[in-house]
Amino acid sequence: MVTACKEIRVRYAETDMMGVTYHANYFVWFETARIHLLKTLGISYKELEKKGYLLPVIECHAQFHKPVTFDDLIVVDTLMESNPGIRFRIDYQITCDGQKTTTGYTTHVFMDEKGQVTRPPKTFLDAVEAHPDGPSTN
């Protein structure tokens, strides 16, 4: 399993008229944490794309347990199980002041530049296999 965590400060523009974070922003935070997770593996998403690999989201889900508001410091924990295949899932948990606020996941598939499903590159699989268990921060 590969884990990482990313701290994010809630911006005013991410809140709605009720003063809480607008729901769509959570998926932006999931993406921010996902890119960080790949960096934890030593993988640049930009480099994956240059090599012709795309990772579209084919499913996403979020469950909101407690709202977060402007200037809250949140932590997005990510988890990806070992041995990802053509398709893989990343789970997320957002906490604020040590309290769980949101859980969710995204499912991705490896595609080539023509939109065809493809196997993940060996470098990706090797990086996941070599990653030690345990969190990586910031």
Backbone torsions as a table, in degrees:
resi	resn	phi	psi	omega
1	MET	NA	147.8	178.3
2	VAL	-118.1	130.5	178.7
3	THR	-129.5	154.3	174.7
4	ALA	-158.9	161.1	173.6
5	CYS	-137.5	148.9	-176.2
6	LYS	-134.5	126.2	175.4
7	GLU	-85.8	139.5	179.3
8	ILE	-140.1	135.3	176.1
9	ARG	-95.6	127.4	-178.6
10	VAL	-70.0	124.2	178.9
11	ARG	-88.4	153.4	179.7
12	TYR	-56.9	-40.8	-178.4
13	ALA	-64.2	-15.1	-179.6
14	GLU	-88.9	-1.4	-178.9
15	THR	-101.5	161.0	179.8
16	ASP	-106.3	-171.7	-177.7
17	MET	-65.2	-18.0	177.9
18	MET	-86.3	-3.8	178.4
19	GLY	85.7	6.8	178.5
20	VAL	-112.1	162.2	-178.7
21	THR	-63.9	130.7	176.4
22	TYR	-65.5	135.7	-169.8
23	HIS	-56.2	-35.3	-177.6
24	ALA	-65.4	-25.1	-179.3
25	ASN	-66.0	-24.5	178.5
26	TYR	-62.0	-34.7	179.1
27	PHE	-71.7	-29.5	173.0
28	VAL	-66.6	-41.5	177.6
29	TRP	-66.0	-38.0	175.5
30	PHE	-58.4	-43.7	179.9
31	GLU	-63.5	-43.5	178.4
32	THR	-57.6	-45.4	179.6
33	ALA	-68.7	-35.5	178.8
34	ARG	-64.9	-43.8	177.5
35	ILE	-62.2	-39.3	176.9
36	HIS	-64.0	-41.0	177.8
37	LEU	-59.2	-43.9	178.0
38	LEU	-62.4	-41.5	177.6
39	LYS	-62.1	-35.3	176.1
40	THR	-59.1	-33.2	177.9
41	LEU	-80.7	-6.4	-175.9
42	GLY	83.2	20.7	-177.6
43	ILE	-113.9	130.3	175.6
44	SER	-97.5	124.7	177.8
45	TYR	-60.7	-37.3	178.8
46	LYS	-60.5	-41.3	178.3
47	GLU	-68.4	-37.2	175.3
48	LEU	-57.6	-45.7	179.8
49	GLU	-63.5	-40.3	178.6
50	LYS	-62.0	-30.3	178.7
51	LYS	-85.9	3.0	174.5
52	GLY	93.8	13.8	179.3
53	TYR	-106.1	133.9	176.5
54	LEU	-121.3	150.7	-178.7
55	LEU	-127.4	67.1	-179.0
56	PRO	-66.4	150.1	173.2
57	VAL	-78.6	125.1	177.9
58	ILE	-109.2	-9.4	175.8
59	GLU	-159.0	142.6	175.8
60	CYS	-147.1	152.3	-177.6
61	HIS	-151.9	143.9	173.3
62	ALA	-142.9	140.6	173.7
63	GLN	-123.2	127.5	-174.7
64	PHE	-100.9	119.9	-177.3
65	HIS	-100.3	-32.1	-176.7
66	LYS	-157.4	136.5	-177.6
67	PRO	-72.3	154.4	169.0
68	VAL	-118.2	152.4	-173.5
69	THR	-128.0	175.5	-179.5
70	PHE	-49.6	134.4	175.4
71	ASP	73.9	2.8	172.7
72	ASP	-65.9	143.6	173.5
73	LEU	-98.5	115.6	-179.4
74	ILE	-107.9	157.4	174.6
75	VAL	-121.8	124.7	178.3
76	VAL	-104.3	109.6	175.8
77	ASP	-90.5	134.1	179.2
78	THR	-120.1	149.8	179.3
79	LEU	-143.9	128.2	174.1
80	MET	-125.7	125.4	178.7
81	GLU	-64.6	154.8	177.2
82	SER	-68.3	166.3	177.1
83	ASN	58.6	52.1	176.4
84	PRO	-67.8	149.4	177.5
85	GLY	-111.7	-148.7	176.9
86	ILE	-56.7	-34.5	-178.6
87	ARG	-120.2	139.8	178.0
88	PHE	-150.5	161.3	-176.3
89	ARG	-122.1	143.2	173.1
90	ILE	-120.0	129.2	178.4
91	ASP	-100.1	147.1	-177.3
92	TYR	-130.1	144.7	168.9
93	GLN	-136.7	126.4	178.1
94	ILE	-105.2	132.8	175.3
95	THR	-125.2	154.3	175.5
96	CYS	-139.9	125.2	-176.4
97	ASP	52.5	38.1	176.7
98	GLY	79.1	0.1	179.9
99	GLN	-105.8	135.6	178.2
100	LYS	-67.0	126.7	178.8
101	THR	-111.8	-31.5	-173.4
102	THR	-152.1	142.0	170.1
103	THR	-128.8	154.8	179.1
104	GLY	-176.9	-176.5	177.5
105	TYR	-156.7	160.1	169.7
106	THR	-130.9	143.4	175.5
107	THR	-113.4	136.9	-175.8
108	HIS	-126.9	159.3	174.5
109	VAL	-134.2	143.2	174.5
110	PHE	-78.5	129.2	176.8
111	MET	-132.1	154.7	174.0
112	ASP	-91.0	179.5	-176.1
113	GLU	-65.2	-17.8	179.1
114	LYS	-89.8	-0.3	179.9
115	GLY	86.1	13.7	179.0
116	GLN	-93.3	137.7	176.4
117	VAL	-62.9	138.3	-177.8
118	THR	-142.8	163.2	177.2
119	ARG	-72.8	150.1	176.9
120	PRO	-66.5	151.9	177.6
121	PRO	-65.8	149.5	-179.7
122	LYS	-57.6	-36.7	179.8
123	THR	-60.9	-35.9	177.9
124	PHE	-67.2	-49.2	-179.7
125	LEU	-61.5	-42.0	178.8
126	ASP	-63.8	-40.2	-179.6
127	ALA	-65.3	-40.4	178.2
128	VAL	-65.4	-44.1	-179.0
129	GLU	-63.9	-37.5	-175.7
130	ALA	-82.3	-14.6	-175.4
131	HIS	-70.0	127.5	177.1
132	PRO	-71.0	148.6	175.4
133	ASP	-64.3	148.3	176.3
134	GLY	124.3	158.4	-174.7
135	PRO	-78.4	154.1	171.1
136	SER	-124.0	133.3	-173.9
137	THR	-109.7	159.7	178.0
138	ASN	64.3	NA	NA
